[in-house]
Amino acid sequence: MAKAAILEKPGEGLVIGEIAVADPLPHEVLIDTRACGLCHSDLHFIDGAYPHALPLVPGHEAAGVVRAVGSEVKTVKPGDHVVTCLSAFCGHCEFCVTGRMALCLGGDTRRGKGQAPRLTRDGGEPVMQLLNLSAFAEQMLIHEHACVAIDKDMPLDRAAVIGCAVTTGAGAVFNACKLVPGETVAVIGCGGVGLATINAARIAGAGKVIAVDPLPEKRALAETLGATHTVDALADDAAEQVVRIAGDGVDHAIEAVGRQASADLAVKVLRRGGTATILGMMPLDCKVGLGAMDLLSGKKLQGAIMGMNHFPVDLPRLVDFYMRGLLDLDTIIAERIPLEEINAGFDKMRAGHSARSVIVFD
């Protein structure tokens, strides 16, 4: 049995309980969870903004140690330190074979209808798995293509945030935007993903990195992580400020919070030929668009799920960036908490004043 934080009913927080974790099937990996970040994407499900079958164990930004592997697993072995990633890939669909692994629907990475569930409780009741992971638990049972081995010298609490926030933010810069050194970037929203985006823009050699957020403390964190300029997102002239700082608008505007107003702002601050990239999980009824003059100016709008990562390659490189002092994960992590304080951690996220909270398992 493993202790886990379980969502019984949206809007009522998580309940700490016990779950049973099955033995690994041939392509599955059993992991002792060591750390898991609290991500706003989890909150969408916990608060009911996005529907999901229940009961559910959320959590998807995690790192741990492999306990056991299935008979066909070739990528990791017991004792390996691993980071998990929600964009599990099958390896043979059109998206995978054309290098767009983050778009793989991962059908082969889940158990089929005729197979026993990975997680159960109370004598066999199935417990749903969030995004193939369910990391708010002492153990995870996942497909081998949902994790990657990393350097054992890497601290696992820092490694956890690479699994979502940093992969998404850095991936947006390196993969989706293909940022060229000297280009200007505006990052709208300075939570975990936004801060990682800013850090990656600095690593990539961006000319100006403009952080846009309503909270002074978040803007201060952004400066620590590499922002050259900051703008109050609630200022009446926020868009004009960004355009003025950049000279004639930015080459890349990256939305990292998931709100209509911030997505619209991303489009407004683009220069001719610029690209707006939306990373945040928008409310399901939101639409973002380009006007006629935007199109005539060669502007582009794109989504970039999980930063369009190639995580078996990207994650070890991001670990290496941290170990070499290039990637700043310490500033992104605001606090480390036990599983029992998870609801308080999400309350802090709702308040919006701090960066990442990370659950650490003994």
C-alpha positions, -999 to 999 in steps of 0.1 A, spaced: 0 0 0 11 35 -7 0 68 8 -16 92 -17 -35 124 -21 -68 115 -37 -94 138 -54 -129 125 -44 -149 155 -55 -137 187 -73 -137 218 -53 -133 200 -19 -95 195 -18 -75 163 -17 -79 135 9 -49 116 22 -55 78 19 -40 45 10 -39 30 -25 -27 -4 -38 -2 -2 -67 -1 -32 -91 30 -51 -102 46 -38 -134 35 -53 -167 62 -59 -194 67 -22 -204 59 -6 -170 81 9 -143 74 11 -106 90 42 -90 94 53 -54 84 89 -56 109 113 -39 95 147 -49 66 162 -68 59 198 -77 25 214 -73 15 226 -108 -14 248 -118 -25 221 -143 -33 199 -113 -54 227 -99 -76 228 -130 -86 192 -122 -88 196 -84 -111 227 -87 -132 212 -115 -123 235 -144 -113 205 -164 -133 172 -160 -118 139 -151 -131 105 -140 -130 100 -102 -116 90 -77 -83 104 -90 -47 108 -78 -34 140 -94 3 150 -96 25 149 -127 58 169 -120 79 143 -103 112 126 -97 120 93 -79 140 61 -78 131 30 -98 120 1 -76 111 -25 -102 107 -28 -140 87 -50 -163 102 -79 -183 105 -58 -215 118 -25 -201 151 -15 -217 153 23 -209 157 22 -171 166 -3 -144 161 -7 -106 180 20 -87 180 45 -115 170 81 -106 143 92 -130 122 122 -139 87 115 -151 70 134 -180 32 135 -188 38 134 -225 43 97 -227 50 86 -262 43 54 -281 73 57 -304 56 45 -336 27 68 -345 29 96 -371 38 123 -345 65 102 -329 82 92 -361 81 128 -374 98 141 -342 67 156 -326 66 133 -296 48 158 -274 17 154 -296 16 116 -293 -17 106 -278 1 77 -261 -26 51 -264 -1 22 -261 12 37 -229 -20 31 -209 -34 -2 -197 -62 -15 -219 -99 -20 -209 -93 -57 -204 -64 -53 -180 -64 -47 -143 -60 -10 -132 -27 2 -121 -41 18 -89 -69 5 -67 -82 9 -32 -107 -7 -7 -105 -42 -21 -103 -34 -58 -120 -1 -66 -101 14 -95 -84 47 -88 -79 69 -119 -44 80 -130 -38 116 -140 -19 120 -172 -4 85 -169 15 94 -138 -5 102 -105 26 115 -87 9 127 -54 16 93 -40 45 74 -24 48 52 -56 40 56 -93 34 28 -118 40 42 -153 50 32 -188 87 32 -195 82 60 -221 70 83 -194 103 86 -176 140 91 -182 171 83 -162 192 112 -150 225 118 -133 223 105 -97 242 135 -84 211 157 -93 190 166 -63 156 150 -68 136 179 -54 151 201 -81 148 174 -107 111 171 -101 103 206 -114 121 198 -146 94 172 -153 68 199 -162 75 235 -155 110 236 -168 104 212 -197 74 233 -208 91 267 -203 125 258 -217 110 236 -244 90 266 -256 122 286 -260 144 259 -274 119 238 -294 87 257 -302 102 292 -307 137 281 -318 149 314 -303 178 330 -321 204 348 -299 196 385 -297 158 381 -303 135 399 -279 111 379 -257 81 388 -235 70 363 -209 35 368 -196 29 352 -162 58 345 -138 48 313 -121 69 282 -123 65 278 -161 70 315 -168 101 317 -146 116 287 -163 109 303 -197 127 334 -186 157 314 -174 158 295 -207 156 327 -227 187 339 -208 205 307 -215 195 309 -252 210 344 -255 178 365 -259 185 402 -263 158 416 -241 137 394 -218 106 413 -206 87 397 -177 50 407 -174 32 399 -141 8 418 -117 28 409 -86 60 427 -76 74 397 -59 70 376 -90 87 403 -111 116 404 -87 120 366 -91 119 371 -128 148 395 -126 168 370 -106 162 344 -133 172 366 -162 146 392 -170 161 424 -183 129 444 -179 96 440 -160 61 453 -166 30 453 -143 5 432 -162 -24 452 -147 -11 486 -159 -35 502 -184 -6 506 -208 11 472 -203 11 464 -240 25 498 -249 53 495 -223 64 461 -237 64 474 -273 84 505 -262 110 485 -243 115 462 -272 116 490 -297 89 479 -321 74 449 -303 89 415 -294 100 386 -316 84 361 -292 56 366 -267 51 335 -245 20 332 -224 26 311 -193 -5 315 -171 -36 303 -191 -58 334 -191 -77 351 -219 -63 385 -211 -27 374 -210 -31 355 -243 -46 386 -259 -17 406 -245 8 382 -261 -7 389 -295 -7 427 -289 30 430 -281 43 413 -312 64 430 -338 60 423 -375 68 386 -381 66 379 -344 52 347 -328 29 343 -299 32 310 -281 5 299 -256 16 275 -229 -10 280 -202 -41 257 -199 -68 282 -210 -104 279 -198 -122 256 -222 -143 283 -237 -114 307 -245 -104 316 -280 -72 335 -291 -69 350 -325 -50 372 -350 -66 401 -368 -64 409 -405 -35 433 -400 -17 408 -378 -19 383 -406 -8 408 -432 22 416 -408 33 380 -409 25 374 -372 20 338 -360 1 322 -331 9 287 -318 2 263 -290 32 244 -276 20 216 -254 47 207 -228 71 230 -248 70 205 -277 96 186 -258 117 155 -268 119 146 -232 143 116 -233 168 140 -249 158 173 -233 155 163 -197 191 150 -192 203 182 -210 183 203 -186 198 184 -156 232 190 -171 224 228 -174 216 228 -137 247 209 -127 268 233 -147 252 263 -130 233 276 -161 198 266 -151 185 281 -118 160 257 -102 166 269 -66 149 302 -72 119 286 -88 113 264 -57 96 285 -30 91 257 -4 93 220 3 63 204 21 52 170 32 23 153 14 0 161 43 3 198 36 -7 195 -1 -40 214 3 -23 243 20 2 243 -9 -25 247 -34 -41 274 -13 -8 293 -17 -9 287 -54 -44 302 -56 -32 333 -38 -5 335 -65 23 352 -45 50 325 -45 67 302 -70 68 264 -69 59 243 -39 74 209 -39 63 178 -20 92 158 -6 86 122 4 108 106 30 
